[in-house]
Amino acid sequence: MTGIRKGYADTSFGQVHYAECGSGAPVLLLHQTPRSWDEYREVLPLLGRTHRAIAMDTIGFGASAPVAEHRIETYAAAVVEFLDALGLDRATLAGHHTGGVVAIEVAARAPDRVERLVLSSTPYVDAAAREMRRHRPAIDHVEIDPDGTHLTELWRRRRAFYPTDRPDLFTRLVRDALVVGPDMEKGHEAVSAYRMEERIGLVRCPVLCVGASADPFSFPELKSLSSRFTSPTVAVIEGGMVPLMELHPSEIADLIARFAS
């Protein structure tokens, strides 16, 4: 983690924890659920070569303050206050999975604050998607068991979406999930309740939609998401999986840097 600096920013929601690298035009990185800034550990130094790369812990996750109500709108409001706290009038936003949904809401509610938008493996959530998600089994929720079998269960649920030869990535996921504790499913629930179809038309900035070809959750939705924007840029990372940031940091950093420039 050479060159990574960490800090806290004060907001009305409580303190927001973040890590950053580099200087210049700011790029704010938003993580998936139930991760933390650590999802961008490999990306930060690479993107920091050309930009001020900032990865914040979404309010309610990582080392940021807990949140009373897990809603995409709440997460996004905290992002805007975080930009205020850092004195950033405008920034490029890049979000992965849940982070992409949060980024859309930020761009919808504060279009003057978002220079460009990078949406990685971001689902499109409309009425049909909300109905489908309502009947879908929980992704990360596990009942705490005194003998620790819930840790194995969490590992097992994610196994199909991670490379078998990278147990270190599982460890990072489980660590972040345990920090969130009983709320580890709340971010997924927030996405499932979000009325994206009412908000996405308010986005005014240039948009880059990034798909990971081996991500079964979101890759099938790349076309439906990108079609909601006027003249979006679309990029596909072949072989990319759910842990896209950790597995393909160079490709991601290059895509963001070129688009943000």
N, C-alpha and C positions, 0 to 999 in steps of 0.2 A: 504493500500500500504506500509506496514511495510517493511523497508529495501530496498526500491527501490530508487536508485540514478539516477539523470538525468544530462545530459550534452549535449554539442554541439561539433561536430567535423568539422574541416575545410576541404573542398574539392574544386576542381575547379568549381563545380556546385553551390557552396555556402555552407552554414552551414547545417549539417545534425544533427537533434535532435535525442536523444536516451535515453532509460531508461535501467537500468541494476540492477542485483542482484547477489550476490555470488562471488565466486572466483574459479580459477582452469581452466580447459580446456574450451575454449570459444565456445558458441553456439549462433549464430546470428539468430534471429527470424524476418521473413519478413511477413508483414500483407497483407490482401486482400484489394481490392478497394471498397469504398473510405475511408477505415479505417485509423488508425494510430497505434502507439505502444500500445495504450490503449487496443487493441484487446487481448494483452497478459498480461493484468494487473493481472489476477488470476494465470497465468502460471509462471510468473517471479519468485515469491518467492519460489515456489515449485521446479522449475528447479534449482534455485539458491542454493539449499541445496547441490547439487553435482557438479555444473558447474558454470562458469561465464556466466550467461544468459543475453543476450543483445537484446533488441527489438528496432530497429531503425524505424524512420518515413521515408518511401520511399521518395526520392527526389520528390518534388511536392505535398506532402501530409503532414498532421499533422502540426507540427511546423518546418519542414525542409523547405529549400529555395524553391521557385517556380521554375518550369522548363519550358524552352521554347518549348521543343518538348517531348511529352509523347510517349515514345517508350520503349519496354522491354529492348532493348540494352542500352538505356540511363539510365534507372533505375539500370541495372546491373553494368554499368561502375561506377556509383556513389557508389554502394556497395563495389566494389574493392577499390576505393579511401577511403571509410570509414574504411575498414580494415587497409589500410596504415596509416591513421590518428591515429588509435588506437594502431598502432604498432603490429598488429596481422598478423603473417606470414601465419597461417592456422587457419581455424575454421570449425566447423560443421555448415551447413546452414539448417534451417528449415523454410519452407514457406507454407502459407495457401492460397488456391485459387490463386489470382494474385501473391502473394508472392512466391508460388511454381514455377510458370513460370519464375519469375525473378531469383530464385535460380538455375534453370536449365541453364539459360543463363550465370550466374556467373560461374558455374561449367564447362561450355563449353569453355568459353573464358579464364578462369584462373584456370585450373585443379589442378595446384600445390598449390592453396590457399584453396581448399575445402577438408576437411578431410572426411566428410560424408555428405549425402544429405537426408533430410527428406521432403517428398512431401505430404502435407495434402490437400485432396480434390482438387488436381491439375488436370486441364483438359489437354487432349492431343490435340494439335492444328496443324492439317495438312491442306492440300488444301481443303479437304471435309469439315472440321470443319470451315475453314475460309469462305467458301461459305455459309454454313448454318448460321453462325453468321452475315454475311452481310445482311441477310434478317430478322434477329431477332429484335424485338422491343428493344429499349434502356432499360437498367435495372434500372438506377438511374437518368437519365436526366429528369429534370422537368423544365418547364418554370416558371421563377420567377413571382409571382402574388402579386400585392400590398396588397391584403387582406390576404396573408399568406396561401392560399389554397394549395400552392405547398408543404408546409410542410406535410399536410395531405396526399397529393398524394404520396410523397416519403414514408411515413409511410405505406400507403396502398399497394404499390408495393412490399414491403418487408414482409408484414404481414404473407403470407402463408409459409414463410421459417423460421419463428421465433416462439418460443413457446408463446401461447396467455397469459400465466400467468407471462411473464417476460417483461413488458413494459419498464423496465430499460434498457434492451438491445437495444430496438428501440431508446431510447433517446440517447444512446451512439453512435449508428450508425448515426442518424440524425445530432448530434453535429459534428462528423467528416466530414460528407458530406457537411455541411454548411461552414466549414473551407475551403474546396476545391472550393466551390462555383460553377461557371459555368463549371469548369473542372471535376466535379464529375463523369462524364461518361468516361473521357479520359483513365483511367486505363483499363476499359473493352475494349475500342477500341484498346488499345495497345496490349492486349492479342489476340484480334481478327485478328490483322495484323501480329502477330509473326509467323515466319516460323520454328516452333519447329522441324519438321521432318528433317531439315537440320542441326540442332544443337545438338539434343539429343544424337546422336551417339558419340559425343565428350566427354560425361561424363565418367569419369574413376573411380570414387570413389564408395564405397558401397552406395546403395540406399534403403531407407525405404519408401514405398508408403502406406499412411494411407487413408482409406475411411470412410466416415460417412454415415451410411446406410440410413438416412432420408434426405440426401442432394440431391435433384433432379437434381441440376445443374451438379454435378461432379461424384457422385457415379457410374452412368452407365459407366463412362469412366475409372474407376479404372483398369479394365483388359487391356484395350487398352494402357494405359499409362505404367503400370508395365511390359507389354510384350516387351517394347522397351529397357529394361535393361537386362543385364546378371545377373542371380541369384539375383533378388531383394528380399527384405523382404517385405511382405505384411501384413498389420493389418487392421482390421475393427472395428470401434467403433459402436456398435449397438445403434440405436436411435439417433446417432449424426446428428446434423442439420448444417445449414450454419454457425451459431455462435458457432462452435465446441469448440473453445478455451475457451469461457466464460462458456459453459455448462458442459464441461468435462475436466477441467484443470488438475485434478489429473491423469487421464488416459493419457492425452497428455504428461504431464511432465514426467511420468514414462516411456512411450514409447521412448521419445527423450533421456532421461537420460541413459536408458539401451542400446539403439542403439549407442549413442555417446561414451559410455564407452567401 
